[in-house]
Structure formats: C-alpha cells, structure tokens
Amino acid sequence: MTGSAPLGEDDLQAYADGRLEGERLLAVEAWLAENPSATANIENWRRQKEALRTRLAGKAAEPIPARLRVAAIRDQQKRRQHEFLRRIAAAVLWIALGLGGGWAGRGLMEPADGAAGIAMVRPADPALVPARQLVADAADAHRAFVVEVTHPVEVKADQEQHLVKWLTKRVGKPLTAPDLSRFGYSLMGGRLLPAEGEAAAQLMYENEAGERLTLYLRADGSGETAFRFMAGGDVSAFYWVDRGLGFALTATLEREKLLEMAEAVYVQFEKG
C-alpha cells in the first residue's frame, strides 16, 4: 500500500456498500481490525441502508411515470429548443418589420383632426383599412376604461376562467388571458365591447404603480398583417392580425417595452 492515498470516509462508505475490491479493500479491512469502533459504525450504516431499502421497496416496484421516462424528457427538451429558436426568429422578424415598416410608413401618419388619438394611416393601401379601424377602436376603448376607478372591468381576474370562456364564446375565436407578470403587470379582468356589429374583448392589466395597459381582441377575416406600431397623443400600440384574430396591445409605454410585451402575447397565443 506504499504510495496509496490515506483512507477516508468515502472508503468506509464504499466498504459498507460492498463496492471496494483489490488493495483498497485489504487496506480498509486491516484498518478496521485496529479500529473496532469504526467497525460498529459501518454495521450501523448497513442496518440503516437495509431498513431504508425495505421501506422504499414498494416505491421501487412502481412503474416510472411517463413524464420521467428518457424518451419523454428528450421530447420535452426538443420542444423547448424548437420553441426557443422560433421565438428568436419571431423577435428578429418583428424587429425587422417594425424598423422597415416605420421607415416605409414615414409620412403616412397624421393626427385625427386635432384629437389626442392614435395617428391614422391614410388608406393608400386598402389592406391597411381594417387594421386602421382595429387600432383606432382599441385606442378609444383603452382611453375610455383605463381611467375608471370603480368599474374598470366587467369581470374581475378572480373569475379568469369564466371571463375567458365568456369572451371566447362572444368573440367567436379561442382566447386566452396572457400572463404578463414578468413585466410587472397583473390581470385585472376584462369586458365585452361592440365592434362594427360584432363583439370585441378588452383585457386590462395593471402594475404596482397603478399604470394600466389593455389588450384588445376581435375576429378579423381581413387576412394576416405584419406586426405594426402606431403612436399618437398619449398612447402607443402594437397591432397585428393572425389566424383570423385581430390584436392591439395599447399603453402609455415606450416602443421597446411594448414590443417585448407584444411578443409575449403572440407566443402565448401560439401555444394556446
């Protein structure tokens, strides 16, 4: 045993588990012969191990839950990786569209006859007319209700499941209430709104400072639109149409912050 490492607790644990062999085993046995108190400790470890094995025997016989099987874990990892890459691609695309759209749309925005409203896009492109109305309606609804103290929403967040089911039925499209808590905003609740003879939904969120934002949703069959930004007066909004549903996220926030939230809304609806 010349030059061997000194014995330690790891050696004794390995000996108790029956995992030692060769010269290391002989060295431990020789040391234990000279230290009977240590031998008693090892026997105690073995009894504890056997008692634990007996107690957990039933659990060991149970089948492995499906979620913990190797194949399921690998599938979950692949889904997460795919989702992560998709979100990155979506973010890059939206930023590119936002920057390109802002430059291409210079001069196309004008205030609404002196009103402190969302700037309106001139109908040079007929495809933009429905989107123009969507964001204008969203801005009007935002201003009307974010200032409410007593009744800012019809159905409060403590009835979220009922709220989402009710609005889904009235709007005619599957809705969800996105989670914006990582941005410091909590769902207050929502309400039903009229929208050109149809129904629209408004979800309202608030942060600890009392600042509010709204997500406006309604069925829109005009076709998918690029992710767009508009600002005017006291509010700004990101709006888009996807899978027959129009979205407008409206707040008194800078563009970059609102973009992050709009991305989170988009991703959560995609998952839904």
DRENVEXLO-685610 format. One record per residue (C-alpha): x, y, z; residue in three letters; residue number from 0. Coordinates in steps of 0.2 Angstrom, whole numbers. Layout:
<rs>
<r px="X" py="Y" pz="Z" residuo="ALA" num="NUM"/>
...
</rs>
This chain:
<rs>
<r px="0" py="0" pz="0" residuo="MET" num="0"/>
<r px="15" py="11" pz="-2" residuo="THR" num="1"/>
<r px="10" py="27" pz="-10" residuo="GLY" num="2"/>
<r px="-8" py="24" pz="-8" residuo="SER" num="3"/>
<r px="-20" py="38" pz="-3" residuo="ALA" num="4"/>
<r px="-24" py="39" pz="15" residuo="PRO" num="5"/>
<r px="-41" py="31" pz="20" residuo="LEU" num="6"/>
<r px="-56" py="42" pz="21" residuo="GLY" num="7"/>
<r px="-75" py="42" pz="24" residuo="GLU" num="8"/>
<r px="-78" py="38" pz="6" residuo="ASP" num="9"/>
<r px="-68" py="22" pz="8" residuo="ASP" num="10"/>
<r px="-78" py="17" pz="23" residuo="LEU" num="11"/>
<r px="-94" py="21" pz="14" residuo="GLN" num="12"/>
<r px="-89" py="11" pz="-1" residuo="ALA" num="13"/>
<r px="-84" py="-3" pz="10" residuo="TYR" num="14"/>
<r px="-101" py="-3" pz="19" residuo="ALA" num="15"/>
<r px="-109" py="-4" pz="2" residuo="ASP" num="16"/>
<r px="-98" py="-18" pz="-4" residuo="GLY" num="17"/>
<r px="-90" py="-8" pz="-18" residuo="ARG" num="18"/>
<r px="-72" py="-10" pz="-13" residuo="LEU" num="19"/>
<r px="-60" py="-23" pz="-20" residuo="GLU" num="20"/>
<r px="-42" py="-26" pz="-23" residuo="GLY" num="21"/>
<r px="-29" py="-17" pz="-12" residuo="GLU" num="22"/>
<r px="-41" py="-4" pz="-6" residuo="ARG" num="23"/>
<r px="-52" py="-17" pz="1" residuo="LEU" num="24"/>
<r px="-37" py="-25" pz="10" residuo="LEU" num="25"/>
<r px="-31" py="-9" pz="17" residuo="ALA" num="26"/>
<r px="-49" py="-5" pz="24" residuo="VAL" num="27"/>
<r px="-50" py="-22" pz="32" residuo="GLU" num="28"/>
<r px="-33" py="-20" pz="40" residuo="ALA" num="29"/>
<r px="-38" py="-3" pz="47" residuo="TRP" num="30"/>
<r px="-54" py="-9" pz="54" residuo="LEU" num="31"/>
<r px="-45" py="-23" pz="63" residuo="ALA" num="32"/>
<r px="-36" py="-10" pz="73" residuo="GLU" num="33"/>
<r px="-52" py="2" pz="75" residuo="ASN" num="34"/>
<r px="-66" py="-9" pz="81" residuo="PRO" num="35"/>
<r px="-77" py="7" pz="85" residuo="SER" num="36"/>
<r px="-77" py="11" pz="66" residuo="ALA" num="37"/>
<r px="-82" py="-7" pz="63" residuo="THR" num="38"/>
<r px="-98" py="-4" pz="74" residuo="ALA" num="39"/>
<r px="-102" py="12" pz="64" residuo="ASN" num="40"/>
<r px="-101" py="3" pz="47" residuo="ILE" num="41"/>
<r px="-113" py="-11" pz="54" residuo="GLU" num="42"/>
<r px="-125" py="3" pz="59" residuo="ASN" num="43"/>
<r px="-124" py="11" pz="42" residuo="TRP" num="44"/>
<r px="-128" py="-6" pz="34" residuo="ARG" num="45"/>
<r px="-143" py="-8" pz="45" residuo="ARG" num="46"/>
<r px="-149" py="9" pz="41" residuo="GLN" num="47"/>
<r px="-147" py="6" pz="22" residuo="LYS" num="48"/>
<r px="-157" py="-11" pz="24" residuo="GLU" num="49"/>
<r px="-171" py="-3" pz="33" residuo="ALA" num="50"/>
<r px="-172" py="11" pz="20" residuo="LEU" num="51"/>
<r px="-172" py="-2" pz="6" residuo="ARG" num="52"/>
<r px="-186" py="-11" pz="15" residuo="THR" num="53"/>
<r px="-196" py="4" pz="17" residuo="ARG" num="54"/>
<r px="-195" py="10" pz="-1" residuo="LEU" num="55"/>
<r px="-197" py="-7" pz="-9" residuo="ALA" num="56"/>
<r px="-215" py="-3" pz="-14" residuo="GLY" num="57"/>
<r px="-210" py="13" pz="-22" residuo="LYS" num="58"/>
<r px="-196" py="4" pz="-32" residuo="ALA" num="59"/>
<r px="-208" py="-8" pz="-39" residuo="ALA" num="60"/>
<r px="-219" py="6" pz="-46" residuo="GLU" num="61"/>
<r px="-218" py="10" pz="-64" residuo="PRO" num="62"/>
<r px="-209" py="25" pz="-69" residuo="ILE" num="63"/>
<r px="-221" py="40" pz="-73" residuo="PRO" num="64"/>
<r px="-222" py="43" pz="-91" residuo="ALA" num="65"/>
<r px="-216" py="61" pz="-89" residuo="ARG" num="66"/>
<r px="-199" py="55" pz="-81" residuo="LEU" num="67"/>
<r px="-195" py="42" pz="-95" residuo="ARG" num="68"/>
<r px="-180" py="46" pz="-105" residuo="VAL" num="69"/>
<r px="-190" py="47" pz="-121" residuo="ALA" num="70"/>
<r px="-202" py="59" pz="-114" residuo="ALA" num="71"/>
<r px="-188" py="70" pz="-107" residuo="ILE" num="72"/>
<r px="-179" py="71" pz="-123" residuo="ARG" num="73"/>
<r px="-196" py="75" pz="-132" residuo="ASP" num="74"/>
<r px="-198" py="89" pz="-120" residuo="GLN" num="75"/>
<r px="-181" py="96" pz="-122" residuo="GLN" num="76"/>
<r px="-183" py="96" pz="-141" residuo="LYS" num="77"/>
<r px="-199" py="105" pz="-140" residuo="ARG" num="78"/>
<r px="-191" py="118" pz="-128" residuo="ARG" num="79"/>
<r px="-177" py="120" pz="-140" residuo="GLN" num="80"/>
<r px="-188" py="122" pz="-155" residuo="HIS" num="81"/>
<r px="-199" py="135" pz="-146" residuo="GLU" num="82"/>
<r px="-184" py="145" pz="-140" residuo="PHE" num="83"/>
<r px="-177" py="146" pz="-158" residuo="LEU" num="84"/>
<r px="-195" py="150" pz="-165" residuo="ARG" num="85"/>
<r px="-196" py="164" pz="-153" residuo="ARG" num="86"/>
<r px="-179" py="171" pz="-158" residuo="ILE" num="87"/>
<r px="-184" py="170" pz="-176" residuo="ALA" num="88"/>
<r px="-201" py="179" pz="-172" residuo="ALA" num="89"/>
<r px="-192" py="193" pz="-162" residuo="ALA" num="90"/>
<r px="-179" py="196" pz="-176" residuo="VAL" num="91"/>
<r px="-193" py="196" pz="-189" residuo="LEU" num="92"/>
<r px="-204" py="208" pz="-179" residuo="TRP" num="93"/>
<r px="-190" py="220" pz="-176" residuo="ILE" num="94"/>
<r px="-185" py="220" pz="-194" residuo="ALA" num="95"/>
<r px="-203" py="223" pz="-199" residuo="LEU" num="96"/>
<r px="-205" py="236" pz="-186" residuo="GLY" num="97"/>
<r px="-190" py="246" pz="-192" residuo="LEU" num="98"/>
<r px="-194" py="243" pz="-210" residuo="GLY" num="99"/>
<r px="-212" py="247" pz="-208" residuo="GLY" num="100"/>
<r px="-208" py="263" pz="-198" residuo="GLY" num="101"/>
<r px="-196" py="269" pz="-212" residuo="TRP" num="102"/>
<r px="-208" py="264" pz="-226" residuo="ALA" num="103"/>
<r px="-223" py="272" pz="-217" residuo="GLY" num="104"/>
<r px="-215" py="289" pz="-214" residuo="ARG" num="105"/>
<r px="-227" py="302" pz="-219" residuo="GLY" num="106"/>
<r px="-242" py="291" pz="-219" residuo="LEU" num="107"/>
<r px="-247" py="295" pz="-201" residuo="MET" num="108"/>
<r px="-257" py="310" pz="-196" residuo="GLU" num="109"/>
<r px="-267" py="316" pz="-180" residuo="PRO" num="110"/>
<r px="-285" py="313" pz="-181" residuo="ALA" num="111"/>
<r px="-292" py="331" pz="-183" residuo="ASP" num="112"/>
<r px="-283" py="338" pz="-168" residuo="GLY" num="113"/>
<r px="-289" py="324" pz="-156" residuo="ALA" num="114"/>
<r px="-276" py="316" pz="-145" residuo="ALA" num="115"/>
<r px="-279" py="299" pz="-153" residuo="GLY" num="116"/>
<r px="-269" py="286" pz="-162" residuo="ILE" num="117"/>
<r px="-262" py="293" pz="-178" residuo="ALA" num="118"/>
<r px="-272" py="286" pz="-193" residuo="MET" num="119"/>
<r px="-265" py="278" pz="-208" residuo="VAL" num="120"/>
<r px="-271" py="285" pz="-224" residuo="ARG" num="121"/>
<r px="-280" py="272" pz="-235" residuo="PRO" num="122"/>
<r px="-267" py="272" pz="-249" residuo="ALA" num="123"/>
<r px="-266" py="253" pz="-246" residuo="ASP" num="124"/>
<r px="-284" py="245" pz="-245" residuo="PRO" num="125"/>
<r px="-276" py="231" pz="-235" residuo="ALA" num="126"/>
<r px="-272" py="243" pz="-221" residuo="LEU" num="127"/>
<r px="-290" py="250" pz="-219" residuo="VAL" num="128"/>
<r px="-297" py="236" pz="-207" residuo="PRO" num="129"/>
<r px="-281" py="237" pz="-197" residuo="ALA" num="130"/>
<r px="-283" py="256" pz="-195" residuo="ARG" num="131"/>
<r px="-300" py="253" pz="-188" residuo="GLN" num="132"/>
<r px="-294" py="240" pz="-177" residuo="LEU" num="133"/>
<r px="-281" py="250" pz="-168" residuo="VAL" num="134"/>
<r px="-292" py="266" pz="-168" residuo="ALA" num="135"/>
<r px="-306" py="256" pz="-159" residuo="ASP" num="136"/>
<r px="-293" py="249" pz="-147" residuo="ALA" num="137"/>
<r px="-286" py="266" pz="-143" residuo="ALA" num="138"/>
<r px="-304" py="273" pz="-140" residuo="ASP" num="139"/>
<r px="-308" py="258" pz="-128" residuo="ALA" num="140"/>
<r px="-291" py="260" pz="-119" residuo="HIS" num="141"/>
<r px="-294" py="278" pz="-115" residuo="ARG" num="142"/>
<r px="-312" py="275" pz="-110" residuo="ALA" num="143"/>
<r px="-309" py="262" pz="-97" residuo="PHE" num="144"/>
<r px="-291" py="264" pz="-90" residuo="VAL" num="145"/>
<r px="-296" py="279" pz="-81" residuo="VAL" num="146"/>
<r px="-311" py="270" pz="-72" residuo="GLU" num="147"/>
<r px="-309" py="268" pz="-53" residuo="VAL" num="148"/>
<r px="-325" py="259" pz="-48" residuo="THR" num="149"/>
<r px="-328" py="248" pz="-64" residuo="HIS" num="150"/>
<r px="-313" py="247" pz="-75" residuo="PRO" num="151"/>
<r px="-318" py="229" pz="-80" residuo="VAL" num="152"/>
<r px="-334" py="219" pz="-81" residuo="GLU" num="153"/>
<r px="-327" py="203" pz="-75" residuo="VAL" num="154"/>
<r px="-313" py="203" pz="-62" residuo="LYS" num="155"/>
<r px="-297" py="192" pz="-63" residuo="ALA" num="156"/>
<r px="-303" py="181" pz="-49" residuo="ASP" num="157"/>
<r px="-315" py="174" pz="-61" residuo="GLN" num="158"/>
<r px="-302" py="172" pz="-75" residuo="GLU" num="159"/>
<r px="-309" py="155" pz="-81" residuo="GLN" num="160"/>
<r px="-326" py="162" pz="-83" residuo="HIS" num="161"/>
<r px="-320" py="178" pz="-91" residuo="LEU" num="162"/>
<r px="-310" py="169" pz="-105" residuo="VAL" num="163"/>
<r px="-324" py="156" pz="-108" residuo="LYS" num="164"/>
<r px="-337" py="170" pz="-110" residuo="TRP" num="165"/>
<r px="-326" py="181" pz="-121" residuo="LEU" num="166"/>
<r px="-321" py="166" pz="-132" residuo="THR" num="167"/>
<r px="-340" py="162" pz="-135" residuo="LYS" num="168"/>
<r px="-344" py="180" pz="-139" residuo="ARG" num="169"/>
<r px="-329" py="185" pz="-150" residuo="VAL" num="170"/>
<r px="-331" py="168" pz="-159" residuo="GLY" num="171"/>
<r px="-312" py="164" pz="-158" residuo="LYS" num="172"/>
<r px="-302" py="154" pz="-145" residuo="PRO" num="173"/>
<r px="-295" py="167" pz="-132" residuo="LEU" num="174"/>
<r px="-283" py="167" pz="-118" residuo="THR" num="175"/>
<r px="-278" py="179" pz="-105" residuo="ALA" num="176"/>
<r px="-259" py="181" pz="-107" residuo="PRO" num="177"/>
<r px="-248" py="181" pz="-92" residuo="ASP" num="178"/>
<r px="-238" py="197" pz="-91" residuo="LEU" num="179"/>
<r px="-232" py="196" pz="-73" residuo="SER" num="180"/>
<r px="-214" py="195" pz="-79" residuo="ARG" num="181"/>
<r px="-216" py="213" pz="-85" residuo="PHE" num="182"/>
<r px="-224" py="218" pz="-68" residuo="GLY" num="183"/>
<r px="-242" py="218" pz="-74" residuo="TYR" num="184"/>
<r px="-256" py="208" pz="-67" residuo="SER" num="185"/>
<r px="-273" py="204" pz="-75" residuo="LEU" num="186"/>
<r px="-287" py="215" pz="-68" residuo="MET" num="187"/>
<r px="-300" py="207" pz="-78" residuo="GLY" num="188"/>
<r px="-309" py="211" pz="-94" residuo="GLY" num="189"/>
<r px="-325" py="216" pz="-103" residuo="ARG" num="190"/>
<r px="-335" py="214" pz="-119" residuo="LEU" num="191"/>
<r px="-336" py="228" pz="-132" residuo="LEU" num="192"/>
<r px="-345" py="232" pz="-148" residuo="PRO" num="193"/>
<r px="-335" py="231" pz="-164" residuo="ALA" num="194"/>
<r px="-344" py="236" pz="-180" residuo="GLU" num="195"/>
<r px="-359" py="225" pz="-177" residuo="GLY" num="196"/>
<r px="-348" py="211" pz="-169" residuo="GLU" num="197"/>
<r px="-341" py="208" pz="-152" residuo="ALA" num="198"/>
<r px="-323" py="213" pz="-146" residuo="ALA" num="199"/>
<r px="-314" py="209" pz="-130" residuo="ALA" num="200"/>
<r px="-304" py="220" pz="-119" residuo="GLN" num="201"/>
<r px="-292" py="213" pz="-106" residuo="LEU" num="202"/>
<r px="-284" py="225" pz="-94" residuo="MET" num="203"/>
<r px="-268" py="224" pz="-84" residuo="TYR" num="204"/>
<r px="-260" py="235" pz="-70" residuo="GLU" num="205"/>
<r px="-243" py="236" pz="-62" residuo="ASN" num="206"/>
<r px="-239" py="241" pz="-44" residuo="GLU" num="207"/>
<r px="-238" py="259" pz="-49" residuo="ALA" num="208"/>
<r px="-256" py="259" pz="-55" residuo="GLY" num="209"/>
<r px="-251" py="260" pz="-73" residuo="GLU" num="210"/>
<r px="-263" py="251" pz="-85" residuo="ARG" num="211"/>
<r px="-262" py="243" pz="-102" residuo="LEU" num="212"/>
<r px="-275" py="234" pz="-112" residuo="THR" num="213"/>
<r px="-276" py="220" pz="-125" residuo="LEU" num="214"/>
<r px="-290" py="222" pz="-137" residuo="TYR" num="215"/>
<r px="-295" py="207" pz="-147" residuo="LEU" num="216"/>
<r px="-309" py="204" pz="-160" residuo="ARG" num="217"/>
<r px="-312" py="192" pz="-175" residuo="ALA" num="218"/>
<r px="-304" py="199" pz="-191" residuo="ASP" num="219"/>
<r px="-305" py="190" pz="-208" residuo="GLY" num="220"/>
<r px="-295" py="203" pz="-217" residuo="SER" num="221"/>
<r px="-280" py="191" pz="-218" residuo="GLY" num="222"/>
<r px="-264" py="191" pz="-208" residuo="GLU" num="223"/>
<r px="-255" py="208" pz="-207" residuo="THR" num="224"/>
<r px="-237" py="212" pz="-202" residuo="ALA" num="225"/>
<r px="-233" py="217" pz="-185" residuo="PHE" num="226"/>
<r px="-236" py="236" pz="-184" residuo="ARG" num="227"/>
<r px="-233" py="250" pz="-172" residuo="PHE" num="228"/>
<r px="-243" py="266" pz="-170" residuo="MET" num="229"/>
<r px="-241" py="280" pz="-158" residuo="ALA" num="230"/>
<r px="-250" py="297" pz="-156" residuo="GLY" num="231"/>
<r px="-256" py="308" pz="-142" residuo="GLY" num="232"/>
<r px="-255" py="299" pz="-125" residuo="ASP" num="233"/>
<r px="-254" py="281" pz="-131" residuo="VAL" num="234"/>
<r px="-245" py="269" pz="-142" residuo="SER" num="235"/>
<r px="-250" py="252" pz="-148" residuo="ALA" num="236"/>
<r px="-243" py="236" pz="-157" residuo="PHE" num="237"/>
<r px="-256" py="228" pz="-168" residuo="TYR" num="238"/>
<r px="-257" py="213" pz="-179" residuo="TRP" num="239"/>
<r px="-269" py="200" pz="-187" residuo="VAL" num="240"/>
<r px="-266" py="182" pz="-185" residuo="ASP" num="241"/>
<r px="-277" py="167" pz="-189" residuo="ARG" num="242"/>
<r px="-292" py="177" pz="-190" residuo="GLY" num="243"/>
<r px="-290" py="186" pz="-174" residuo="LEU" num="244"/>
<r px="-285" py="205" pz="-173" residuo="GLY" num="245"/>
<r px="-274" py="211" pz="-158" residuo="PHE" num="246"/>
<r px="-270" py="228" pz="-152" residuo="ALA" num="247"/>
<r px="-259" py="230" pz="-136" residuo="LEU" num="248"/>
<r px="-261" py="248" pz="-130" residuo="THR" num="249"/>
<r px="-252" py="258" pz="-116" residuo="ALA" num="250"/>
<r px="-243" py="273" pz="-112" residuo="THR" num="251"/>
<r px="-226" py="265" pz="-114" residuo="LEU" num="252"/>
<r px="-210" py="267" pz="-125" residuo="GLU" num="253"/>
<r px="-209" py="256" pz="-141" residuo="ARG" num="254"/>
<r px="-196" py="244" pz="-135" residuo="GLU" num="255"/>
<r px="-205" py="239" pz="-119" residuo="LYS" num="256"/>
<r px="-222" py="237" pz="-128" residuo="LEU" num="257"/>
<r px="-213" py="226" pz="-141" residuo="LEU" num="258"/>
<r px="-207" py="214" pz="-128" residuo="GLU" num="259"/>
<r px="-225" py="213" pz="-121" residuo="MET" num="260"/>
<r px="-232" py="211" pz="-138" residuo="ALA" num="261"/>
<r px="-220" py="197" pz="-142" residuo="GLU" num="262"/>
<r px="-225" py="188" pz="-126" residuo="ALA" num="263"/>
<r px="-244" py="189" pz="-130" residuo="VAL" num="264"/>
<r px="-240" py="182" pz="-148" residuo="TYR" num="265"/>
<r px="-230" py="167" pz="-141" residuo="VAL" num="266"/>
<r px="-244" py="163" pz="-128" residuo="GLN" num="267"/>
<r px="-257" py="163" pz="-141" residuo="PHE" num="268"/>
<r px="-247" py="152" pz="-152" residuo="GLU" num="269"/>
<r px="-245" py="140" pz="-138" residuo="LYS" num="270"/>
<r px="-264" py="141" pz="-135" residuo="GLY" num="271"/>
</rs>
